[in-house]
Amino acid sequence: MIRRPPRSTLFPYTTLFRSLGGKARALLQGRYHVSFDDIRALANPVMRHRVLLNFHAESERVTTDTIISKLLEIVPVPKSGMK
């Protein structure tokens, strides 16, 4: 288990790019609204290069995708009624 969290440089651009990517993904799938699935699908490609692993994470063979997936599990989907 990782005792020290990895360093992250998630700036506001990350949110902007996930939002724009979500809009593009929704349009490509024939929808005019962005779903939470769109945002979650883009989390790894958008955030992957922003998570810096420390020595402890690398020695335990933890990947940035694993960390981002754990974050997505922890953060609940807002209860807006959208699907």
MOPAC internal coordinates of N, CA, C and O (Angstrom, degrees):
PM7 1SCF
backbone

  N    0.0000 0     0.00 0     0.00 0    0    0    0
  C    1.4541 1     0.00 0     0.00 0    1    0    0
  C    1.5225 1   108.93 1     0.00 0    2    1    0
  O    1.2310 1   120.90 1   -38.89 1    3    2    1
  N    1.3009 1   115.88 1   141.11 1    3    2    1
  C    1.4612 1   121.18 1  -179.54 1    5    3    2
  C    1.5251 1   109.03 1   -81.13 1    6    5    3
  O    1.2310 1   120.65 1   -54.64 1    7    6    5
  N    1.3205 1   116.37 1   125.36 1    7    6    5
  C    1.4596 1   120.23 1   179.88 1    9    7    6
  C    1.5217 1   111.55 1   -91.38 1   10    9    7
  O    1.2310 1   120.99 1   148.05 1   11   10    9
  N    1.3240 1   115.71 1   -31.95 1   11   10    9
  C    1.4616 1   119.88 1  -179.61 1   13   11   10
  C    1.5206 1   108.16 1  -109.32 1   14   13   11
  O    1.2310 1   119.86 1   -54.79 1   15   14   13
  N    1.3131 1   117.88 1   125.21 1   15   14   13
  C    1.4633 1   119.49 1  -178.41 1   17   15   14
  C    1.5205 1   111.59 1   -67.89 1   18   17   15
  O    1.2310 1   120.14 1   -29.28 1   19   18   17
  N    1.3232 1   117.34 1   150.72 1   19   18   17
  C    1.4584 1   119.94 1   177.53 1   21   19   18
  C    1.5235 1   110.71 1   -70.25 1   22   21   19
  O    1.2310 1   121.14 1   -22.65 1   23   22   21
  N    1.2940 1   115.42 1   157.35 1   23   22   21
  C    1.4541 1   121.03 1   179.69 1   25   23   22
  C    1.5222 1   109.48 1   -79.69 1   26   25   23
  O    1.2310 1   120.49 1   -39.57 1   27   26   25
  N    1.3041 1   116.66 1   140.43 1   27   26   25
  C    1.4502 1   121.26 1  -178.85 1   29   27   26
  C    1.5141 1   109.89 1  -128.00 1   30   29   27
  O    1.2310 1   120.96 1   -36.04 1   31   30   29
  N    1.3228 1   115.78 1   143.96 1   31   30   29
  C    1.4580 1   120.96 1   175.45 1   33   31   30
  C    1.5191 1   108.70 1  -123.77 1   34   33   31
  O    1.2310 1   120.56 1  -127.30 1   35   34   33
  N    1.3157 1   116.54 1    52.70 1   35   34   33
  C    1.4617 1   121.00 1  -178.97 1   37   35   34
  C    1.5306 1   109.00 1   -81.05 1   38   37   35
  O    1.2310 1   121.33 1   -73.61 1   39   38   37
  N    1.2904 1   115.06 1   106.39 1   39   38   37
  C    1.4507 1   122.05 1  -178.29 1   41   39   38
  C    1.5205 1   110.28 1   -97.36 1   42   41   39
  O    1.2310 1   120.05 1    -8.44 1   43   42   41
  N    1.3300 1   117.50 1   171.56 1   43   42   41
  C    1.4722 1   119.92 1   178.45 1   45   43   42
  C    1.5313 1   113.24 1   -56.85 1   46   45   43
  O    1.2310 1   120.02 1   154.69 1   47   46   45
  N    1.3391 1   117.57 1   -25.31 1   47   46   45
  C    1.4587 1   119.23 1   178.07 1   49   47   46
  C    1.5132 1   111.46 1   -60.93 1   50   49   47
  O    1.2310 1   120.24 1   148.78 1   51   50   49
  N    1.3164 1   117.14 1   -31.22 1   51   50   49
  C    1.4617 1   120.61 1   178.76 1   53   51   50
  C    1.5180 1   110.08 1   -59.78 1   54   53   51
  O    1.2310 1   120.47 1   134.80 1   55   54   53
  N    1.3202 1   116.71 1   -45.20 1   55   54   53
  C    1.4582 1   121.08 1   178.55 1   57   55   54
  C    1.5211 1   110.67 1   -64.55 1   58   57   55
  O    1.2310 1   120.44 1   137.28 1   59   58   57
  N    1.3085 1   116.77 1   -42.72 1   59   58   57
  C    1.4581 1   121.05 1   179.75 1   61   59   58
  C    1.5269 1   110.95 1   -61.70 1   62   61   59
  O    1.2310 1   120.31 1   132.90 1   63   62   61
  N    1.3284 1   117.02 1   -47.10 1   63   62   61
  C    1.4570 1   119.89 1  -178.00 1   65   63   62
  C    1.5261 1   111.91 1   -68.43 1   66   65   63
  O    1.2310 1   120.14 1   145.24 1   67   66   65
  N    1.3189 1   117.34 1   -34.76 1   67   66   65
  C    1.4692 1   118.92 1   176.39 1   69   67   66
  C    1.5186 1   110.04 1   -66.85 1   70   69   67
  O    1.2310 1   120.44 1   141.81 1   71   70   69
  N    1.3250 1   116.76 1   -38.19 1   71   70   69
  C    1.4626 1   120.89 1   178.80 1   73   71   70
  C    1.5265 1   111.16 1   -65.18 1   74   73   71
  O    1.2310 1   120.43 1   131.41 1   75   74   73
  N    1.3251 1   116.79 1   -48.59 1   75   74   73
  C    1.4664 1   120.61 1   179.86 1   77   75   74
  C    1.5324 1   110.76 1   -65.54 1   78   77   75
  O    1.2310 1   120.63 1   139.51 1   79   78   77
  N    1.3175 1   116.39 1   -40.49 1   79   78   77
  C    1.4622 1   119.78 1   177.65 1   81   79   78
  C    1.5149 1   111.68 1   -64.51 1   82   81   79
  O    1.2310 1   120.73 1   141.52 1   83   82   81
  N    1.3294 1   116.21 1   -38.48 1   83   82   81
  C    1.4639 1   120.59 1   177.49 1   85   83   82
  C    1.5162 1   111.90 1   -62.80 1   86   85   83
  O    1.2310 1   120.58 1   140.13 1   87   86   85
  N    1.3371 1   116.49 1   -39.87 1   87   86   85
  C    1.4672 1   120.51 1   177.43 1   89   87   86
  C    1.5208 1   110.70 1   -64.10 1   90   89   87
  O    1.2310 1   120.81 1   135.88 1   91   90   89
  N    1.3285 1   116.06 1   -44.12 1   91   90   89
  C    1.4657 1   120.07 1   179.37 1   93   91   90
  C    1.5251 1   110.86 1   -63.98 1   94   93   91
  O    1.2310 1   120.50 1   137.51 1   95   94   93
  N    1.3220 1   116.65 1   -42.49 1   95   94   93
  C    1.4695 1   120.35 1  -179.35 1   97   95   94
  C    1.5259 1   110.58 1   -64.12 1   98   97   95
  O    1.2310 1   120.23 1   138.51 1   99   98   97
  N    1.3345 1   117.17 1   -41.49 1   99   98   97
  C    1.4631 1   121.02 1   178.72 1  101   99   98
  C    1.5330 1   110.71 1   -63.22 1  102  101   99
  O    1.2310 1   120.47 1   135.47 1  103  102  101
  N    1.3235 1   116.71 1   -44.53 1  103  102  101
  C    1.4700 1   119.56 1   179.06 1  105  103  102
  C    1.5239 1   111.78 1   -63.25 1  106  105  103
  O    1.2310 1   120.35 1   140.19 1  107  106  105
  N    1.3282 1   116.93 1   -39.81 1  107  106  105
  C    1.4645 1   120.14 1   178.63 1  109  107  106
  C    1.5269 1   111.97 1   -64.37 1  110  109  107
  O    1.2310 1   120.69 1   155.47 1  111  110  109
  N    1.3270 1   116.28 1   -24.53 1  111  110  109
  C    1.4607 1   120.35 1   178.45 1  113  111  110
  C    1.5238 1   112.02 1   -97.20 1  114  113  111
  O    1.2310 1   120.67 1  -170.10 1  115  114  113
  N    1.3449 1   116.33 1     9.90 1  115  114  113
  C    1.4676 1   120.91 1   175.16 1  117  115  114
  C    1.5147 1   115.16 1    81.73 1  118  117  115
  O    1.2310 1   119.91 1  -159.54 1  119  118  117
  N    1.3068 1   117.78 1    20.46 1  119  118  117
  C    1.4701 1   121.15 1   179.17 1  121  119  118
  C    1.5246 1   110.06 1  -115.25 1  122  121  119
  O    1.2310 1   121.00 1   -25.89 1  123  122  121
  N    1.3299 1   115.70 1   154.11 1  123  122  121
  C    1.4621 1   120.88 1   178.27 1  125  123  122
  C    1.5242 1   112.45 1  -104.46 1  126  125  123
  O    1.2310 1   120.60 1  -177.59 1  127  126  125
  N    1.2956 1   116.45 1     2.41 1  127  126  125
  C    1.4735 1   120.39 1   178.22 1  129  127  126
  C    1.5234 1   110.30 1  -124.96 1  130  129  127
  O    1.2310 1   121.11 1   -29.85 1  131  130  129
  N    1.2986 1   115.48 1   150.15 1  131  130  129
  C    1.4659 1   121.58 1   179.01 1  133  131  130
  C    1.5248 1   108.54 1   -91.22 1  134  133  131
  O    1.2310 1   120.82 1   -49.23 1  135  134  133
  N    1.3088 1   116.04 1   130.77 1  135  134  133
  C    1.4642 1   119.63 1   177.28 1  137  135  134
  C    1.5299 1   109.52 1  -101.35 1  138  137  135
  O    1.2310 1   120.96 1   -12.44 1  139  138  137
  N    1.3011 1   115.77 1   167.56 1  139  138  137
  C    1.4572 1   120.21 1   177.32 1  141  139  138
  C    1.5239 1   110.78 1   -65.72 1  142  141  139
  O    1.2310 1   120.58 1   150.79 1  143  142  141
  N    1.3182 1   116.49 1   -29.21 1  143  142  141
  C    1.4650 1   119.81 1   176.45 1  145  143  142
  C    1.5218 1   111.50 1   -64.34 1  146  145  143
  O    1.2310 1   120.50 1   145.25 1  147  146  145
  N    1.3403 1   116.65 1   -34.75 1  147  146  145
  C    1.4713 1   120.16 1   176.62 1  149  147  146
  C    1.5210 1   110.79 1   -62.70 1  150  149  147
  O    1.2310 1   120.85 1   134.87 1  151  150  149
  N    1.3084 1   115.99 1   -45.13 1  151  150  149
  C    1.4615 1   120.72 1  -179.05 1  153  151  150
  C    1.5318 1   110.44 1   -66.61 1  154  153  151
  O    1.2310 1   120.58 1   137.10 1  155  154  153
  N    1.3182 1   116.50 1   -42.90 1  155  154  153
  C    1.4669 1   119.80 1   179.71 1  157  155  154
  C    1.5257 1   111.68 1   -65.46 1  158  157  155
  O    1.2310 1   120.24 1   143.61 1  159  158  157
  N    1.3299 1   117.14 1   -36.39 1  159  158  157
  C    1.4636 1   120.48 1  -179.82 1  161  159  158
  C    1.5263 1   111.64 1   -65.13 1  162  161  159
  O    1.2310 1   120.44 1   152.05 1  163  162  161
  N    1.3117 1   116.77 1   -27.95 1  163  162  161
  C    1.4656 1   120.93 1  -178.17 1  165  163  162
  C    1.5181 1   113.40 1   -95.47 1  166  165  163
  O    1.2310 1   120.05 1   178.13 1  167  166  165
  N    1.3068 1   117.50 1    -1.87 1  167  166  165
  C    1.4705 1   120.09 1  -176.23 1  169  167  166
  C    1.5279 1   111.95 1   -60.88 1  170  169  167
  O    1.2310 1   119.79 1   130.95 1  171  170  169
  N    1.3119 1   118.00 1   -49.05 1  171  170  169
  C    1.4683 1   119.92 1  -177.93 1  173  171  170
  C    1.5211 1   112.84 1   -64.39 1  174  173  171
  O    1.2310 1   119.12 1   128.49 1  175  174  173
  N    1.3323 1   119.28 1   -51.51 1  175  174  173
  C    1.4723 1   117.66 1  -178.90 1  177  175  174
  C    1.5317 1   113.55 1   -61.85 1  178  177  175
  O    1.2310 1   120.13 1   145.02 1  179  178  177
  N    1.3200 1   117.36 1   -34.98 1  179  178  177
  C    1.4632 1   120.01 1  -176.72 1  181  179  178
  C    1.5299 1   111.77 1   -80.08 1  182  181  179
  O    1.2310 1   119.78 1   142.76 1  183  182  181
  N    1.3291 1   118.02 1   -37.24 1  183  182  181
  C    1.4552 1   121.21 1  -172.96 1  185  183  182
  C    1.5244 1   114.18 1   -98.25 1  186  185  183
  O    1.2310 1   119.82 1   166.97 1  187  186  185
  N    1.3232 1   117.96 1   -13.03 1  187  186  185
  C    1.4621 1   121.99 1  -173.07 1  189  187  186
  C    1.5298 1   113.12 1   -54.11 1  190  189  187
  O    1.2310 1   119.81 1   135.28 1  191  190  189
  N    1.3064 1   117.97 1   -44.72 1  191  190  189
  C    1.4663 1   120.34 1  -176.61 1  193  191  190
  C    1.5163 1   112.92 1   -80.81 1  194  193  191
  O    1.2310 1   119.96 1   176.33 1  195  194  193
  N    1.3296 1   117.68 1    -3.67 1  195  194  193
  C    1.4579 1   121.22 1  -179.86 1  197  195  194
  C    1.5252 1   113.45 1   -95.67 1  198  197  195
  O    1.2310 1   119.83 1   167.48 1  199  198  197
  N    1.3097 1   117.93 1   -12.52 1  199  198  197
  C    1.4642 1   122.07 1  -179.60 1  201  199  198
  C    1.5277 1   107.99 1   -97.04 1  202  201  199
  O    1.2310 1   120.81 1   -60.08 1  203  202  201
  N    1.3036 1   116.06 1   119.92 1  203  202  201
  C    1.4598 1   121.31 1  -179.57 1  205  203  202
  C    1.5229 1   108.85 1  -104.19 1  206  205  203
  O    1.2310 1   120.80 1   -56.88 1  207  206  205
  N    1.3130 1   116.07 1   123.12 1  207  206  205
  C    1.4618 1   120.67 1  -179.21 1  209  207  206
  C    1.5254 1   110.35 1   -83.24 1  210  209  207
  O    1.2310 1   121.32 1   -40.49 1  211  210  209
  N    1.3256 1   115.08 1   139.51 1  211  210  209
  C    1.4637 1   118.90 1   174.56 1  213  211  210
  C    1.5368 1   109.15 1   -90.17 1  214  213  211
  O    1.2310 1   120.90 1    -2.40 1  215  214  213
  N    1.3041 1   115.88 1   177.60 1  215  214  213
  C    1.4648 1   120.95 1  -177.16 1  217  215  214
  C    1.5240 1   111.64 1   -59.14 1  218  217  215
  O    1.2310 1   120.66 1   139.30 1  219  218  217
  N    1.3197 1   116.34 1   -40.70 1  219  218  217
  C    1.4711 1   119.90 1  -177.20 1  221  219  218
  C    1.5303 1   110.92 1   -63.07 1  222  221  219
  O    1.2310 1   120.49 1   137.70 1  223  222  221
  N    1.3203 1   116.67 1   -42.30 1  223  222  221
  C    1.4669 1   119.93 1   179.25 1  225  223  222
  C    1.5214 1   110.49 1   -66.26 1  226  225  223
  O    1.2310 1   120.61 1   136.73 1  227  226  225
  N    1.3293 1   116.44 1   -43.27 1  227  226  225
  C    1.4563 1   119.38 1  -179.79 1  229  227  226
  C    1.5282 1   111.56 1   -65.16 1  230  229  227
  O    1.2310 1   120.24 1   142.47 1  231  230  229
  N    1.3318 1   117.15 1   -37.53 1  231  230  229
  C    1.4661 1   119.35 1  -179.77 1  233  231  230
  C    1.5252 1   111.69 1   -68.61 1  234  233  231
  O    1.2310 1   120.40 1   154.33 1  235  234  233
  N    1.3241 1   116.85 1   -25.67 1  235  234  233
  C    1.4591 1   120.74 1   176.82 1  237  235  234
  C    1.5292 1   112.21 1   -93.88 1  238  237  235
  O    1.2310 1   120.95 1  -170.89 1  239  238  237
  N    1.3320 1   115.78 1     9.11 1  239  238  237
  C    1.4609 1   123.10 1   177.90 1  241  239  238
  C    1.5189 1   113.17 1    58.19 1  242  241  239
  O    1.2310 1   120.82 1  -141.39 1  243  242  241
  N    1.3129 1   116.03 1    38.61 1  243  242  241
  C    1.4576 1   121.67 1   175.20 1  245  243  242
  C    1.5256 1   107.22 1   -86.71 1  246  245  243
  O    1.2310 1   120.54 1   -44.76 1  247  246  245
  N    1.3250 1   116.56 1   135.24 1  247  246  245
  C    1.4558 1   120.42 1   179.28 1  249  247  246
  C    1.5269 1   110.29 1  -104.21 1  250  249  247
  O    1.2310 1   121.01 1   -16.01 1  251  250  249
  N    1.3177 1   115.68 1   163.99 1  251  250  249
  C    1.4660 1   119.37 1   177.33 1  253  251  250
  C    1.5232 1   110.35 1   -65.11 1  254  253  251
  O    1.2310 1   119.89 1   145.89 1  255  254  253
  N    1.3241 1   117.81 1   -34.11 1  255  254  253
  C    1.4608 1   120.34 1   177.67 1  257  255  254
  C    1.5244 1   111.34 1   -63.14 1  258  257  255
  O    1.2310 1   120.44 1   143.61 1  259  258  257
  N    1.3261 1   116.76 1   -36.39 1  259  258  257
  C    1.4613 1   120.65 1   177.48 1  261  259  258
  C    1.5223 1   110.45 1   -63.83 1  262  261  259
  O    1.2310 1   120.72 1   136.23 1  263  262  261
  N    1.3102 1   116.23 1   -43.77 1  263  262  261
  C    1.4658 1   120.59 1  -179.12 1  265  263  262
  C    1.5231 1   110.74 1   -65.14 1  266  265  263
  O    1.2310 1   120.24 1   135.40 1  267  266  265
  N    1.3141 1   117.14 1   -44.60 1  267  266  265
  C    1.4648 1   120.69 1   179.82 1  269  267  266
  C    1.5220 1   110.20 1   -64.53 1  270  269  267
  O    1.2310 1   120.16 1   139.92 1  271  270  269
  N    1.3154 1   117.29 1   -40.08 1  271  270  269
  C    1.4715 1   120.46 1   177.45 1  273  271  270
  C    1.5278 1   111.12 1   -62.25 1  274  273  271
  O    1.2310 1   120.47 1   139.01 1  275  274  273
  N    1.3344 1   116.71 1   -40.99 1  275  274  273
  C    1.4712 1   120.41 1   177.47 1  277  275  274
  C    1.5251 1   110.62 1   -63.17 1  278  277  275
  O    1.2310 1   120.44 1   139.32 1  279  278  277
  N    1.3431 1   116.76 1   -40.68 1  279  278  277
  C    1.4625 1   120.12 1   177.41 1  281  279  278
  C    1.5244 1   111.04 1   -61.46 1  282  281  279
  O    1.2310 1   120.56 1   138.40 1  283  282  281
  N    1.3178 1   116.53 1   -41.60 1  283  282  281
  C    1.4569 1   119.98 1   179.39 1  285  283  282
  C    1.5308 1   111.74 1   -66.28 1  286  285  283
  O    1.2310 1   120.32 1   149.21 1  287  286  285
  N    1.3282 1   117.00 1   -30.79 1  287  286  285
  C    1.4672 1   120.37 1   176.37 1  289  287  286
  C    1.5260 1   111.05 1   -70.98 1  290  289  287
  O    1.2310 1   120.81 1   141.64 1  291  290  289
  N    1.3323 1   116.05 1   -38.36 1  291  290  289
  C    1.4587 1   120.91 1  -175.16 1  293  291  290
  C    1.5220 1   112.20 1   -74.75 1  294  293  291
  O    1.2310 1   120.44 1   138.45 1  295  294  293
  N    1.3251 1   116.77 1   -41.55 1  295  294  293
  C    1.4675 1   120.73 1  -176.61 1  297  295  294
  C    1.5176 1   108.67 1   -78.05 1  298  297  295
  O    1.2310 1   120.42 1   -59.91 1  299  298  297
  N    1.3291 1   116.80 1   120.09 1  299  298  297
  C    1.4688 1   118.79 1  -177.31 1  301  299  298
  C    1.5449 1   111.44 1   -76.38 1  302  301  299
  O    1.2310 1   121.37 1   -26.76 1  303  302  301
  N    1.3307 1   114.98 1   153.24 1  303  302  301
  C    1.4523 1   120.45 1   174.13 1  305  303  302
  C    1.5197 1   107.59 1   -75.57 1  306  305  303
  O    1.2310 1   119.71 1   -48.30 1  307  306  305
  N    1.3375 1   118.15 1   131.70 1  307  306  305
  C    1.4692 1   119.71 1   179.60 1  309  307  306
  C    1.5240 1   111.07 1   -58.73 1  310  309  307
  O    1.2310 1   120.50 1   -33.14 1  311  310  309
  N    1.2998 1   116.65 1   146.86 1  311  310  309
  C    1.4584 1   122.77 1  -177.98 1  313  311  310
  C    1.5324 1   109.54 1   -88.27 1  314  313  311
  O    1.2310 1   120.91 1  -105.83 1  315  314  313
  N    1.3194 1   115.86 1    74.17 1  315  314  313
  C    1.4552 1   119.72 1  -177.99 1  317  315  314
  C    1.5330 1   112.41 1  -103.33 1  318  317  315
  O    1.2310 1   120.48 1   171.02 1  319  318  317
  N    1.3135 1   116.70 1    -8.98 1  319  318  317
  C    1.4490 1   120.54 1  -177.38 1  321  319  318
  C    1.5120 1   112.74 1    89.54 1  322  321  319
  O    1.2310 1   119.83 1   174.36 1  323  322  321
  N    1.3432 1   117.94 1    -5.64 1  323  322  321
  C    1.4619 1   120.89 1   178.20 1  325  323  322
  C    1.5281 1   109.30 1   -79.17 1  326  325  323
  O    1.2310 1   121.01 1   -26.58 1  327  326  325
  N    1.3049 1   115.66 1   153.42 1  327  326  325
  C    1.4663 1   119.95 1   177.23 1  329  327  326
  C    1.4858 1   109.85 1  -128.43 1  330  329  327
  O    1.2310 1   120.10 1   180.00 1  331  330  329

